[in-house]
Amino acid sequence: MNISISVAATPCAMPQIMFAGDLEARCALLAGFGYDGIDMFFPDPQGTDARTAKAALDRNGLRATMLAAQGDLMADGLYLNDAGRLPELLERSKYHLEQCAVLGAMPNIGFIRGWHRNDPGSLPRMADGLAAYCQLAASFGVDVLLEP
């Protein structure tokens, strides 16, 4: 069985993060506990180097199972179900997808999908946005993880 646990590259206040900061030390600790991989979180995607993170994982025999690095997009109000801003979201997602490719990880589509909020057009727009995102991810050789 392969097991992984959530780790943030830098300290953050997200309750789903089990470990954060000092990625090299966290990787060594988790490898010692018998983990196979980590669900990687980059709270500051522009300030985190995927190659450095990949080297820390490799040195400790771990792999990145997924990468959550779209917090900057959500902070700027970019969501898959916002058709008017989808081109901007896709353009800015190229950086995140490049990080995924370096790590060999899948990007997770969680909150970035947007909210339904009783808008009957929201779900079709979300589906269209997700299809466009998956097509972009494929161009980087990256599969996408859809969070329920």
PyMOL commands that place a pseudoatom at each C-alpha (Angstrom):
pseudoatom trace, name=CA, resn=MET, resi=1, chain=A, elem=C, hetatm=0, pos=[0.000, 0.000, 0.000]
pseudoatom trace, name=CA, resn=ASN, resi=2, chain=A, elem=C, hetatm=0, pos=[1.229, 3.505, -0.803]
pseudoatom trace, name=CA, resn=ILE, resi=3, chain=A, elem=C, hetatm=0, pos=[0.577, 6.141, 1.827]
pseudoatom trace, name=CA, resn=SER, resi=4, chain=A, elem=C, hetatm=0, pos=[1.080, 9.868, 1.839]
pseudoatom trace, name=CA, resn=ILE, resi=5, chain=A, elem=C, hetatm=0, pos=[0.477, 12.771, 4.184]
pseudoatom trace, name=CA, resn=SER, resi=6, chain=A, elem=C, hetatm=0, pos=[-0.007, 16.523, 3.735]
pseudoatom trace, name=CA, resn=VAL, resi=7, chain=A, elem=C, hetatm=0, pos=[3.066, 18.742, 3.963]
pseudoatom trace, name=CA, resn=ALA, resi=8, chain=A, elem=C, hetatm=0, pos=[3.399, 22.453, 3.254]
pseudoatom trace, name=CA, resn=ALA, resi=9, chain=A, elem=C, hetatm=0, pos=[6.695, 23.768, 1.941]
pseudoatom trace, name=CA, resn=THR, resi=10, chain=A, elem=C, hetatm=0, pos=[6.333, 26.810, 4.199]
pseudoatom trace, name=CA, resn=PRO, resi=11, chain=A, elem=C, hetatm=0, pos=[4.423, 27.348, 7.447]
pseudoatom trace, name=CA, resn=CYS, resi=12, chain=A, elem=C, hetatm=0, pos=[0.719, 28.067, 6.936]
pseudoatom trace, name=CA, resn=ALA, resi=13, chain=A, elem=C, hetatm=0, pos=[-2.532, 28.128, 8.882]
pseudoatom trace, name=CA, resn=MET, resi=14, chain=A, elem=C, hetatm=0, pos=[-4.446, 25.421, 7.006]
pseudoatom trace, name=CA, resn=PRO, resi=15, chain=A, elem=C, hetatm=0, pos=[-6.027, 22.730, 9.224]
pseudoatom trace, name=CA, resn=GLN, resi=16, chain=A, elem=C, hetatm=0, pos=[-5.541, 19.958, 6.667]
pseudoatom trace, name=CA, resn=ILE, resi=17, chain=A, elem=C, hetatm=0, pos=[-1.743, 20.399, 6.741]
pseudoatom trace, name=CA, resn=MET, resi=18, chain=A, elem=C, hetatm=0, pos=[-0.098, 17.886, 9.053]
pseudoatom trace, name=CA, resn=PHE, resi=19, chain=A, elem=C, hetatm=0, pos=[3.508, 19.127, 8.677]
pseudoatom trace, name=CA, resn=ALA, resi=20, chain=A, elem=C, hetatm=0, pos=[4.958, 22.420, 7.438]
pseudoatom trace, name=CA, resn=GLY, resi=21, chain=A, elem=C, hetatm=0, pos=[8.247, 24.177, 6.915]
pseudoatom trace, name=CA, resn=ASP, resi=22, chain=A, elem=C, hetatm=0, pos=[11.827, 22.824, 6.691]
pseudoatom trace, name=CA, resn=LEU, resi=23, chain=A, elem=C, hetatm=0, pos=[10.950, 20.471, 3.881]
pseudoatom trace, name=CA, resn=GLU, resi=24, chain=A, elem=C, hetatm=0, pos=[14.202, 18.493, 4.074]
pseudoatom trace, name=CA, resn=ALA, resi=25, chain=A, elem=C, hetatm=0, pos=[13.681, 17.704, 7.763]
pseudoatom trace, name=CA, resn=ARG, resi=26, chain=A, elem=C, hetatm=0, pos=[9.998, 16.881, 7.221]
pseudoatom trace, name=CA, resn=CYS, resi=27, chain=A, elem=C, hetatm=0, pos=[10.851, 14.521, 4.358]
pseudoatom trace, name=CA, resn=ALA, resi=28, chain=A, elem=C, hetatm=0, pos=[13.453, 12.703, 6.451]
pseudoatom trace, name=CA, resn=LEU, resi=29, chain=A, elem=C, hetatm=0, pos=[11.017, 12.364, 9.348]
pseudoatom trace, name=CA, resn=LEU, resi=30, chain=A, elem=C, hetatm=0, pos=[8.156, 11.090, 7.176]
pseudoatom trace, name=CA, resn=ALA, resi=31, chain=A, elem=C, hetatm=0, pos=[10.372, 8.650, 5.277]
pseudoatom trace, name=CA, resn=GLY, resi=32, chain=A, elem=C, hetatm=0, pos=[11.469, 7.310, 8.673]
pseudoatom trace, name=CA, resn=PHE, resi=33, chain=A, elem=C, hetatm=0, pos=[7.810, 6.849, 9.607]
pseudoatom trace, name=CA, resn=GLY, resi=34, chain=A, elem=C, hetatm=0, pos=[7.333, 4.739, 6.482]
pseudoatom trace, name=CA, resn=TYR, resi=35, chain=A, elem=C, hetatm=0, pos=[5.441, 7.162, 4.257]
pseudoatom trace, name=CA, resn=ASP, resi=36, chain=A, elem=C, hetatm=0, pos=[5.794, 6.717, 0.502]
pseudoatom trace, name=CA, resn=GLY, resi=37, chain=A, elem=C, hetatm=0, pos=[4.895, 10.239, -0.497]
pseudoatom trace, name=CA, resn=ILE, resi=38, chain=A, elem=C, hetatm=0, pos=[3.498, 13.584, 0.427]
pseudoatom trace, name=CA, resn=ASP, resi=39, chain=A, elem=C, hetatm=0, pos=[0.544, 15.663, -0.668]
pseudoatom trace, name=CA, resn=MET, resi=40, chain=A, elem=C, hetatm=0, pos=[2.507, 18.842, -1.265]
pseudoatom trace, name=CA, resn=PHE, resi=41, chain=A, elem=C, hetatm=0, pos=[1.117, 22.292, -0.534]
pseudoatom trace, name=CA, resn=PHE, resi=42, chain=A, elem=C, hetatm=0, pos=[2.839, 25.446, -1.778]
pseudoatom trace, name=CA, resn=PRO, resi=43, chain=A, elem=C, hetatm=0, pos=[1.091, 28.256, 0.179]
pseudoatom trace, name=CA, resn=ASP, resi=44, chain=A, elem=C, hetatm=0, pos=[3.322, 30.734, -1.699]
pseudoatom trace, name=CA, resn=PRO, resi=45, chain=A, elem=C, hetatm=0, pos=[3.702, 29.127, -5.137]
pseudoatom trace, name=CA, resn=GLN, resi=46, chain=A, elem=C, hetatm=0, pos=[5.839, 31.928, -6.560]
pseudoatom trace, name=CA, resn=GLY, resi=47, chain=A, elem=C, hetatm=0, pos=[8.161, 31.761, -3.558]
pseudoatom trace, name=CA, resn=THR, resi=48, chain=A, elem=C, hetatm=0, pos=[8.682, 27.986, -3.639]
pseudoatom trace, name=CA, resn=ASP, resi=49, chain=A, elem=C, hetatm=0, pos=[11.111, 26.201, -5.930]
pseudoatom trace, name=CA, resn=ALA, resi=50, chain=A, elem=C, hetatm=0, pos=[9.722, 22.881, -7.184]
pseudoatom trace, name=CA, resn=ARG, resi=51, chain=A, elem=C, hetatm=0, pos=[13.201, 21.637, -8.139]
pseudoatom trace, name=CA, resn=THR, resi=52, chain=A, elem=C, hetatm=0, pos=[14.455, 22.135, -4.580]
pseudoatom trace, name=CA, resn=ALA, resi=53, chain=A, elem=C, hetatm=0, pos=[11.385, 20.371, -3.225]
pseudoatom trace, name=CA, resn=LYS, resi=54, chain=A, elem=C, hetatm=0, pos=[11.854, 17.500, -5.712]
pseudoatom trace, name=CA, resn=ALA, resi=55, chain=A, elem=C, hetatm=0, pos=[15.488, 17.111, -4.637]
pseudoatom trace, name=CA, resn=ALA, resi=56, chain=A, elem=C, hetatm=0, pos=[14.430, 16.886, -0.962]
pseudoatom trace, name=CA, resn=LEU, resi=57, chain=A, elem=C, hetatm=0, pos=[11.837, 14.252, -1.863]
pseudoatom trace, name=CA, resn=ASP, resi=58, chain=A, elem=C, hetatm=0, pos=[14.336, 12.268, -3.936]
pseudoatom trace, name=CA, resn=ARG, resi=59, chain=A, elem=C, hetatm=0, pos=[17.011, 12.325, -1.235]
pseudoatom trace, name=CA, resn=ASN, resi=60, chain=A, elem=C, hetatm=0, pos=[14.495, 10.794, 1.163]
pseudoatom trace, name=CA, resn=GLY, resi=61, chain=A, elem=C, hetatm=0, pos=[12.924, 8.253, -1.186]
pseudoatom trace, name=CA, resn=LEU, resi=62, chain=A, elem=C, hetatm=0, pos=[9.562, 10.030, -1.291]
pseudoatom trace, name=CA, resn=ARG, resi=63, chain=A, elem=C, hetatm=0, pos=[7.371, 11.223, -4.122]
pseudoatom trace, name=CA, resn=ALA, resi=64, chain=A, elem=C, hetatm=0, pos=[4.865, 14.031, -4.416]
pseudoatom trace, name=CA, resn=THR, resi=65, chain=A, elem=C, hetatm=0, pos=[1.415, 12.549, -4.932]
pseudoatom trace, name=CA, resn=MET, resi=66, chain=A, elem=C, hetatm=0, pos=[-0.317, 15.850, -5.563]
pseudoatom trace, name=CA, resn=LEU, resi=67, chain=A, elem=C, hetatm=0, pos=[0.431, 19.550, -5.481]
pseudoatom trace, name=CA, resn=ALA, resi=68, chain=A, elem=C, hetatm=0, pos=[-1.916, 22.213, -4.165]
pseudoatom trace, name=CA, resn=ALA, resi=69, chain=A, elem=C, hetatm=0, pos=[-0.454, 25.503, -5.325]
pseudoatom trace, name=CA, resn=GLN, resi=70, chain=A, elem=C, hetatm=0, pos=[-3.380, 27.576, -6.590]
pseudoatom trace, name=CA, resn=GLY, resi=71, chain=A, elem=C, hetatm=0, pos=[-3.949, 29.707, -3.506]
pseudoatom trace, name=CA, resn=ASP, resi=72, chain=A, elem=C, hetatm=0, pos=[-2.686, 32.753, -5.361]
pseudoatom trace, name=CA, resn=LEU, resi=73, chain=A, elem=C, hetatm=0, pos=[-5.342, 32.256, -8.041]
pseudoatom trace, name=CA, resn=MET, resi=74, chain=A, elem=C, hetatm=0, pos=[-8.157, 31.999, -5.513]
pseudoatom trace, name=CA, resn=ALA, resi=75, chain=A, elem=C, hetatm=0, pos=[-6.826, 35.040, -3.650]
pseudoatom trace, name=CA, resn=ASP, resi=76, chain=A, elem=C, hetatm=0, pos=[-7.242, 36.936, -6.920]
pseudoatom trace, name=CA, resn=GLY, resi=77, chain=A, elem=C, hetatm=0, pos=[-10.796, 35.604, -7.417]
pseudoatom trace, name=CA, resn=LEU, resi=78, chain=A, elem=C, hetatm=0, pos=[-9.984, 33.185, -10.257]
pseudoatom trace, name=CA, resn=TYR, resi=79, chain=A, elem=C, hetatm=0, pos=[-12.204, 30.102, -10.461]
pseudoatom trace, name=CA, resn=LEU, resi=80, chain=A, elem=C, hetatm=0, pos=[-12.958, 27.524, -13.151]
pseudoatom trace, name=CA, resn=ASN, resi=81, chain=A, elem=C, hetatm=0, pos=[-16.648, 28.434, -13.246]
pseudoatom trace, name=CA, resn=ASP, resi=82, chain=A, elem=C, hetatm=0, pos=[-15.953, 32.113, -14.022]
pseudoatom trace, name=CA, resn=ALA, resi=83, chain=A, elem=C, hetatm=0, pos=[-15.976, 32.006, -17.832]
pseudoatom trace, name=CA, resn=GLY, resi=84, chain=A, elem=C, hetatm=0, pos=[-15.072, 35.690, -18.105]
pseudoatom trace, name=CA, resn=ARG, resi=85, chain=A, elem=C, hetatm=0, pos=[-11.797, 35.181, -16.239]
pseudoatom trace, name=CA, resn=LEU, resi=86, chain=A, elem=C, hetatm=0, pos=[-11.024, 31.621, -17.339]
pseudoatom trace, name=CA, resn=PRO, resi=87, chain=A, elem=C, hetatm=0, pos=[-8.355, 32.698, -19.879]
pseudoatom trace, name=CA, resn=GLU, resi=88, chain=A, elem=C, hetatm=0, pos=[-6.480, 34.515, -17.086]
pseudoatom trace, name=CA, resn=LEU, resi=89, chain=A, elem=C, hetatm=0, pos=[-6.778, 31.493, -14.779]
pseudoatom trace, name=CA, resn=LEU, resi=90, chain=A, elem=C, hetatm=0, pos=[-5.431, 29.184, -17.483]
pseudoatom trace, name=CA, resn=GLU, resi=91, chain=A, elem=C, hetatm=0, pos=[-2.536, 31.480, -18.330]
pseudoatom trace, name=CA, resn=ARG, resi=92, chain=A, elem=C, hetatm=0, pos=[-1.503, 31.799, -14.700]
pseudoatom trace, name=CA, resn=SER, resi=93, chain=A, elem=C, hetatm=0, pos=[-1.989, 28.051, -14.164]
pseudoatom trace, name=CA, resn=LYS, resi=94, chain=A, elem=C, hetatm=0, pos=[0.889, 27.309, -16.532]
pseudoatom trace, name=CA, resn=TYR, resi=95, chain=A, elem=C, hetatm=0, pos=[3.338, 28.098, -13.736]
pseudoatom trace, name=CA, resn=HIS, resi=96, chain=A, elem=C, hetatm=0, pos=[1.563, 25.719, -11.338]
pseudoatom trace, name=CA, resn=LEU, resi=97, chain=A, elem=C, hetatm=0, pos=[1.422, 22.976, -13.944]
pseudoatom trace, name=CA, resn=GLU, resi=98, chain=A, elem=C, hetatm=0, pos=[5.118, 23.383, -14.654]
pseudoatom trace, name=CA, resn=GLN, resi=99, chain=A, elem=C, hetatm=0, pos=[5.741, 22.844, -10.932]
pseudoatom trace, name=CA, resn=CYS, resi=100, chain=A, elem=C, hetatm=0, pos=[3.581, 19.702, -11.063]
pseudoatom trace, name=CA, resn=ALA, resi=101, chain=A, elem=C, hetatm=0, pos=[5.579, 18.404, -14.021]
pseudoatom trace, name=CA, resn=VAL, resi=102, chain=A, elem=C, hetatm=0, pos=[8.858, 18.954, -12.151]
pseudoatom trace, name=CA, resn=LEU, resi=103, chain=A, elem=C, hetatm=0, pos=[7.514, 17.150, -9.076]
pseudoatom trace, name=CA, resn=GLY, resi=104, chain=A, elem=C, hetatm=0, pos=[5.752, 14.391, -11.008]
pseudoatom trace, name=CA, resn=ALA, resi=105, chain=A, elem=C, hetatm=0, pos=[2.605, 15.354, -9.097]
pseudoatom trace, name=CA, resn=MET, resi=106, chain=A, elem=C, hetatm=0, pos=[-1.026, 15.940, -9.977]
pseudoatom trace, name=CA, resn=PRO, resi=107, chain=A, elem=C, hetatm=0, pos=[-2.586, 19.352, -9.350]
pseudoatom trace, name=CA, resn=ASN, resi=108, chain=A, elem=C, hetatm=0, pos=[-5.667, 19.108, -7.201]
pseudoatom trace, name=CA, resn=ILE, resi=109, chain=A, elem=C, hetatm=0, pos=[-8.855, 20.797, -8.281]
pseudoatom trace, name=CA, resn=GLY, resi=110, chain=A, elem=C, hetatm=0, pos=[-10.524, 21.701, -5.020]
pseudoatom trace, name=CA, resn=PHE, resi=111, chain=A, elem=C, hetatm=0, pos=[-11.816, 25.161, -4.192]
pseudoatom trace, name=CA, resn=ILE, resi=112, chain=A, elem=C, hetatm=0, pos=[-10.504, 26.490, -7.505]
pseudoatom trace, name=CA, resn=ARG, resi=113, chain=A, elem=C, hetatm=0, pos=[-13.520, 24.850, -9.153]
pseudoatom trace, name=CA, resn=GLY, resi=114, chain=A, elem=C, hetatm=0, pos=[-15.704, 27.665, -7.804]
pseudoatom trace, name=CA, resn=TRP, resi=115, chain=A, elem=C, hetatm=0, pos=[-19.028, 27.624, -5.993]
pseudoatom trace, name=CA, resn=HIS, resi=116, chain=A, elem=C, hetatm=0, pos=[-22.475, 26.711, -7.260]
pseudoatom trace, name=CA, resn=ARG, resi=117, chain=A, elem=C, hetatm=0, pos=[-24.536, 29.062, -5.065]
pseudoatom trace, name=CA, resn=ASN, resi=118, chain=A, elem=C, hetatm=0, pos=[-27.867, 28.263, -6.769]
pseudoatom trace, name=CA, resn=ASP, resi=119, chain=A, elem=C, hetatm=0, pos=[-26.628, 29.585, -10.117]
pseudoatom trace, name=CA, resn=PRO, resi=120, chain=A, elem=C, hetatm=0, pos=[-27.969, 27.136, -12.733]
pseudoatom trace, name=CA, resn=GLY, resi=121, chain=A, elem=C, hetatm=0, pos=[-25.198, 28.083, -15.177]
pseudoatom trace, name=CA, resn=SER, resi=122, chain=A, elem=C, hetatm=0, pos=[-22.418, 27.502, -12.668]
pseudoatom trace, name=CA, resn=LEU, resi=123, chain=A, elem=C, hetatm=0, pos=[-22.059, 23.731, -13.112]
pseudoatom trace, name=CA, resn=PRO, resi=124, chain=A, elem=C, hetatm=0, pos=[-21.842, 23.814, -16.940]
pseudoatom trace, name=CA, resn=ARG, resi=125, chain=A, elem=C, hetatm=0, pos=[-19.276, 26.647, -16.718]
pseudoatom trace, name=CA, resn=MET, resi=126, chain=A, elem=C, hetatm=0, pos=[-17.339, 24.626, -14.138]
pseudoatom trace, name=CA, resn=ALA, resi=127, chain=A, elem=C, hetatm=0, pos=[-17.346, 21.602, -16.450]
pseudoatom trace, name=CA, resn=ASP, resi=128, chain=A, elem=C, hetatm=0, pos=[-16.139, 23.734, -19.365]
pseudoatom trace, name=CA, resn=GLY, resi=129, chain=A, elem=C, hetatm=0, pos=[-13.434, 25.307, -17.199]
pseudoatom trace, name=CA, resn=LEU, resi=130, chain=A, elem=C, hetatm=0, pos=[-12.322, 21.918, -15.927]
pseudoatom trace, name=CA, resn=ALA, resi=131, chain=A, elem=C, hetatm=0, pos=[-12.131, 20.543, -19.480]
pseudoatom trace, name=CA, resn=ALA, resi=132, chain=A, elem=C, hetatm=0, pos=[-9.963, 23.492, -20.541]
pseudoatom trace, name=CA, resn=TYR, resi=133, chain=A, elem=C, hetatm=0, pos=[-7.761, 23.084, -17.464]
pseudoatom trace, name=CA, resn=CYS, resi=134, chain=A, elem=C, hetatm=0, pos=[-7.329, 19.340, -18.104]
pseudoatom trace, name=CA, resn=GLN, resi=135, chain=A, elem=C, hetatm=0, pos=[-6.376, 20.039, -21.715]
pseudoatom trace, name=CA, resn=LEU, resi=136, chain=A, elem=C, hetatm=0, pos=[-3.760, 22.540, -20.539]
pseudoatom trace, name=CA, resn=ALA, resi=137, chain=A, elem=C, hetatm=0, pos=[-2.471, 20.099, -17.909]
pseudoatom trace, name=CA, resn=ALA, resi=138, chain=A, elem=C, hetatm=0, pos=[-2.135, 17.391, -20.564]
pseudoatom trace, name=CA, resn=SER, resi=139, chain=A, elem=C, hetatm=0, pos=[0.150, 19.701, -22.556]
pseudoatom trace, name=CA, resn=PHE, resi=140, chain=A, elem=C, hetatm=0, pos=[2.513, 19.552, -19.542]
pseudoatom trace, name=CA, resn=GLY, resi=141, chain=A, elem=C, hetatm=0, pos=[2.159, 15.760, -19.282]
pseudoatom trace, name=CA, resn=VAL, resi=142, chain=A, elem=C, hetatm=0, pos=[0.243, 16.160, -16.042]
pseudoatom trace, name=CA, resn=ASP, resi=143, chain=A, elem=C, hetatm=0, pos=[-2.891, 14.306, -14.902]
pseudoatom trace, name=CA, resn=VAL, resi=144, chain=A, elem=C, hetatm=0, pos=[-5.435, 16.213, -12.795]
pseudoatom trace, name=CA, resn=LEU, resi=145, chain=A, elem=C, hetatm=0, pos=[-6.891, 15.190, -9.428]
pseudoatom trace, name=CA, resn=LEU, resi=146, chain=A, elem=C, hetatm=0, pos=[-10.494, 16.284, -8.849]
pseudoatom trace, name=CA, resn=GLU, resi=147, chain=A, elem=C, hetatm=0, pos=[-11.255, 16.765, -5.177]
pseudoatom trace, name=CA, resn=PRO, resi=148, chain=A, elem=C, hetatm=0, pos=[-14.894, 15.984, -4.276]
for i in range(1, 148): cmd.bond("trace and resi %d" % i, "trace and resi %d" % (i + 1))
show_as sticks, trace
zoom trace
